[in-house]
Amino acid sequence: MHLVLFQQTSALLANYAGRCCARGKTGPGSAGSRGRPPQGDGRRHLDRGPGGARLWKVFCRLAGMLPLVGLGAANEPAVGEWPMFRGNPALSGVTSESLPDRLNLLWSFKTAGPVKSSPAISRGKVFVGSADGYVYCLKIEDGTKEWAFKTGGEVESSPLVLGGKLLVGSSDAFLYALDTTNGNLVWKYETGDKILGAPNWTRNAGKDAVLVGSYDFKLHSVDVLSGKTNWVYETGNYINGSPAVADGQTVFGGCDGLLHVIGLANGEQIKEIEAGAYVAASVALAGGHAYFGQYESQFLSIDIKEGKKTWVFQDRNFPYFSSPAVTSDRVVFGGRDKLVHCVNRETGAPLWTFPTRGKVDSSPVVCRDKVVVGSDDGRLYVLRLDKGTELWSYEVGQPVESSPAVAGGRVVIGCDDGRAYCFGTKK
C-alpha cells in the first residue's frame, strides 16, 4: 500500500468515524508578484484476510479511490480528489486522471479580489482563497457557494483538506482550521508574520500535524486536532513556499538561499544545502531528489542524501517562480521567460519548450499525457506532454497566477480578475 494513499484514506476514515525576496517578501506556490515577493504555493512572489479486504473496500469507497495507474502513482492524489497544493505532500503535481483534448467552461465564481490561491478539491467541493480576505467553499458541479469564511487579510495561501478540516493561511499571520461542512472556525494559530504559502501535512505516532511557513522566518508544525504547536524551526529569511514532505523529512527553500531538510518528528535540522539564490517556488520531491527553480535563472535537481546537485538547467536570464510537475522521466515547470519547459528528469536535458505571451508563474499539472498550466497572458493551456504542442487554450483575459487543481475530469483555477473558473466536458 502506498504511503500517500494510506495517509489520505486514514484521514478520510478518521473524519468518517469521529515572492522570493527582492525587497524581502514573497512566496512560492506562487507566481512572483509584481513588486512583491514570491508566493507560498509555489506560484509567484519574489518581494503536499477477508475481513481486511472488506475494510480496504470501505476505505476505498470512503476516499473515492480506484486503483492508481500512470505517472508516479505513489505520489498521486486519490481519483476524484485534489486535496492540497500540487495534489500530494511530495508536491509532485501529477495525477493519473485523464482530460479530453478540449475543455468547456462549466462555471465561474466571482469574488471581490484577485484569486491567486490555488484551489483544493475534495468530496465534490472546491475550496479557494481570495485577496478579498475570504475562503470560499463551492459546489464543483455548478459553482454554487456553500459557505465563506472571513479572515483578517488577503488569502493567497492554497487550502489543505485533511480529516474534515480545511487548513489555510492568511496574510493576517494566522493559520486557520475550518470545518469543511459549514466553514465554522475550529481553531486558529498565530505566527509572527503573513502566511502566503500553502500548508502541508504529515503523520507522526498516529497524530496528524500541519506544516506551514511564514514571513516570520519560521516553519511551524501544528497539531491538527488542537491547533497547538509541536515545534518551530527558524531559518534566516522569509519562507514563501509550501514545505514538501517525503521519507520522514520536510524540504523547502526560502529567501535565505538555502534548501532546508528537516526531520518531521522533532523539527531538527538534518542538513542545509546551498541553492545558489532565493528559492521562489515550492520544491517537488521524488526518488530522493528535490526539484526546484531559483531567482538566478537556474532550475536544479538536488540529491538530498548526498547534499549535491545532480544537474542544473539554465536557459535564459529569467527567474523561476513556478513549482515543477515531476513524472517518472520528466520535469515540467514554467518560467518568467514566458516559456513552459520540459526537461529529462535524470539529466536535466531540455526536451521541449512552449511559448506563451506572458510569464508563467502558475505551476503545471501533468494529467497522464497532458500538461495543464496558466500564464500571465490571461490563458489556461492544455499541452501534449510528449511534444509540448498546444491542444487547447482558453482566454480569460487577466493574468493566471493560480495553479490548476485537477479532479473528476475537471480543472479549477483562479484568476487575477477575481474569479475561480471550472473547466470540463459538458454533459
N, C-alpha and C positions, 0 to 999 in steps of 0.2 A: 504494500500500500504506500503510495507516495505521501511524503510528509505533508506537503501543502494541502493535498486533498483531505488527509486525515484532520488537519487543523481546521480547515473550513467546515468539514462535516461535523466535527466535535462542537464547534461554536454554534452551529445551527441546531444541533441536538440539545445543547445546553439551553438555548433560547426556547426551544420547544418544551423542554422539561421544566423548566423553572423560572537679485539682482545681485555676478557676484558683486563686487563692491567697487565700483568706480569711485563712489563717494563713501562707500561703506555700507551699502544695503543692497538687498535684492535677493531673489531666490530662484532655485531651480525648480523643476517640476514645471518649470516655468519656461517662460519665454522672456527674454530680457526686457525689462521695461524701459520705456522711454525716459531717460534721465533718472531711473532708479535702479536699484539692484535687481538681480535675478530672483525668480520665484522659487517657491518651495516645491512644487510638484515636479519640477524639472522643466518648467516652462520658460520663464523668462527673466527675471531681473538680474541686472548686474549690480545697481546703487544700493511597498508590498506584499466446526461440526455443523449440522443443520441449523441449530439454534443460532450459531454465529452467522450463518448465511442469511437467515431471516432478518437478523439485526442489521446486517450490512444493507439488505434491500430497503429496510426502513430508513437507514442513513441516506441512501441514495435518493429515495423519494422525498425526504425532508430537504435535502440540499439541491434537488432538481438536477442531480448528476446523471450523466451517461458515461460509459467508458470513454476515456480521452485518447484520441489518436492525433497524430500530426506533429507539429513542430514543438519540441521542448515540453512534452506532456507533463513532466514532473513539476513544472513551474506555471502551469496554466490555471486560470480560474475554472470553476465548475461550469458546465454548459448552462447557459441562460443567466449567468452571473458575471458581474464586473464590480466586485465589492470595494475596490480601492484604486488609487492612482496606480497606473501601469498594470492593474489586474491581479497582482500577487505580491507577496512580501519580498521576493527577489527583484521586483520591479522590471521584469523582463519584457513586458509589453507585447505578449504573444498570446493568441487564442487559437484553438482548433476549430472554432466556429467558421462557417462559410458565409460569404456575402456574394450576392449577384454582381455581375459586371457593372450594372447601373442601378442607382438608388432613386427613390422618390422622397420628396419632402412630405413627411406624415403630419408633423405639427411643429409649432414653435411656441415658446412661453416667454412673455415679456417681463423683465424685472426693471428696476429703476436705476440700474448701474451696469457697467461692463461686467461680463461674465468671463473672467479669466480662470476661475476654478474649473478643474476637470471633473466631470460627473462620476458618480458611482451608481451602479445598477444592481438591485437585489430584490427578489421576490415581486417582480412586476412594478417596482418603484424606481424612480430616478431621484437622486439626491445631489444638489448642486448649490454652491455658494455664489454670492454676487457682491459687487462693490457697493451695493445699497445697504450692506450690513446684514442681510437676511440669508438664512439657509432654507432652501425650499425642498419639499417632497412632492413629486409629481407622479401621476399615473403614466407608466410608459405607453399604455395603449393609446391615450389621446392627449396627454399633456395637462390634464386637469390637476389643479393644485389641491393637495390633500391637507397640507399644513405649511406654515412658515414660522421660523424662529428668528427673532431679532437679537443680534449680538451688539457689542458696543463699538464695532469698527468694520472696515471692509473685510470681506471674506474671499481671499484668493486661494486659501488652502483648499485642497481637494478632500472630500469626505471619505471616511472609512466606515464600513458597515461590519459590526462584529457583535455577536451574541445579543441581538436585539437592541443594540445601541448604535447611534450614529456619532462618530468622533470626528471633530473638525476644529481647526484653529482659526483664530481671528486676529486682525491687526490690533485689537484691544489687549493683546498679550495673554488671552485666556484660551485654553483647550476646553472645549465643551463636549459633554456626553449627553445626548438627547435620546429619548425613547423613539424608536423608529416608527411606532404605530401612531403616535399623536404629537410628536415634537416637544413633549414636556422635558424640562431640564431635569436630568438625573444628578449631575454634579458638574462643577467647573473647576479647573486647576489653573492657577495663575503662574506664569513665567515672568521674567523680568523685562520682556520687550515683545514686539509683534511676532506673530507666527504666520509665515507665508507658505511654508512647505506643508506637504501632506503628511498626516500621521501614518505610521506603520504599526505592526503588532507582532508579538511573539508569545510563546507559552513556556513557562519555567515552573517545574514542580507542580504542574496541574493548574497554575494560575495564569490568566491572560494579562499581559501588560501592553500598553500603548507607548510607542516611541515617537517623540516629536522634537524637532529642532526649533530654536528660537533665535531672535536677534540679540538675546542676552548672552550669546556666545556658547550656549549650553544645549546639550542633548538631554532630554528628560525622559525617564522611564516612570510611567504612572500605572498604578493598579487599576484595571478596568472596572472592577466591582465597586471599589471605594473612592476612587479619584485621588488617593494618597500617593505620595512619591515613593518609588522604590529606590532610585538612585539618580544622581545628576552627574553628567560628565562635562567638564568645561574645556572649550577649545580657545583658540586665540583670536577669533573674529566671528562675524555673523555666520549662522547656519541657514542656508537658503532652501536646500532641497529636502526631499524625503530620505530618511535613512533606509538603505536596503538591508534585508535580513536573509541570511542563509548560513548553514553549518554552525549554528550556535554563536554567530557573530553578527554585529551590525556594522556596515561600512558606509561612510558618507564623506563628502568633501565640503569645503566651505571657502570663505573669503580669506582664510589663513594660508591657502595654497597647499594644504595637506590632505591626504587621504587618511581618514581615521578608521582604524579597525578596533572594535570594542567588544569585549565579552558581554553577552546578554545577561548572565546570571548576576553579576555584581557591578557592571559598568566600568570594569577596569580596562585600561588600555592594553591591547595586545601588541599593536605597533602603529607607527606613523610612517607614511610613505610620501615622499615629495611628489607633488603633482605638477610642479613647474609654473603654476599660475592659479589665480582664483578658479574654483570649480563652480560653475554657474548652472549646473544641471544635476539632477539626481543620477546616482550610479546604478547600473544594472549588474547583477551578479549571475554568473553561470560557469559551471565547471571549475570552480576555484579561482576564477578571474573576475576582475572588476573592469567594466567598460564605461567610459565617460569622456566628455569633452571639457575643455577648459578655455580660459579667456585669451590665451595667447595662441589661438588658432590651431591647437593640437587636439586630436582625439586619440585616447590611449587605451591600451589593454595592459592591465597590471596583473601579474601573478601574485596573488595575495600572500601565499605561504612564503614565497621567496622574497617578496617585497620589491620586485623588479619589473621593469617594463618588458613586455613581450613584443610589442610593436607600437609604433607611433605613426598615425596618419596625419599628414599636413598637406593641404592643398593651397588655398589662398589665405590672405591675411585677414580672416574674419573669425570671431569667436564662436563657440558653440554653446547654446543655451537649451537645446533640445536634448531630452533623455533618449537613449537608444532602445530599439527593439532588438532582442538577441535571439536568433533561431539556432538550430543545430549547426549551421555553417555560415551564417551571415549576420552582419550587424548593420542596422538601418537607423539613420539619425538625420536631423535637419541642421542647417547652418544659417548663420547670418549673411552668408554669401548668396542667399536666395536659392539654395540648392537642397534637395534631398539626396543624401549619399548612401550608397550600399557598398560595404567592403567585405572581404573574406574574413571570417571570424578568426581563423588560425593565423593568418599572415598580415591582415590589415590592407592587403592589396585592393585597389578600387575595382569594383565590378560594374557599377553604373552610377550616373547622376541624373536627377530630374530637375529641370529649371522651373522655378515659379517666378512671380513678379514681385515678390516681397520676401523679407527674411522669414525663416522657418524656425520659430521658437517652439511651436507645437511639437509634441513628442509622438512619433508614428506608432501605430499598432499594426502588427502583422497578423492577418487572418488567413491562414493556410497559404494560398498562392497570391494574396493581395496585400497591399500596404495602404492604410488609411491615415491621412495627415492633413492638418490645416496649415494655412500660410497667412502672413500679414497682407498678402494681396487680396484677402477677403474671400478666398475659396477653400472649399474642402475637396480633397483629391482622393481618388482611388487609383492606385498604380499596380502594375504587374510586378510581383516580387522577382521574377526571373530576369526581366529586362528593364524594368523601371519605366515602361511606357504608360501613358495615361489611358485609363479605361473610361473614366467619368470624372466630372467635377461639377460643383455647384457654387455659383457666385452669391455669397451673402452680401458682400459689399464693404464690410468693415473687417479690420484685422481679426484673425482667428488665432489667438494665443493659447486658448484652452486645448487640451489634448483629448482625443476621442475615447469614449467608452463604448465597447462593442459587446453586445449580448443579445441572444434570441433573434439573431438576424437583423438587429437594428444598431445604428450608430447614433450616439448622442454626444453633442459637443456644444460648448459655449462660444460666445462671440462678443467682441467689444461693442456691438450695437445694443447690448443689454438683453439679448435673448439666448435661450437654450434651444437648440434645434435637434429634431429627431428625424432620421432618415431610415428607410427600409423599403420593403416591397408592398405596394398597395394590394389589398385583398380583392 
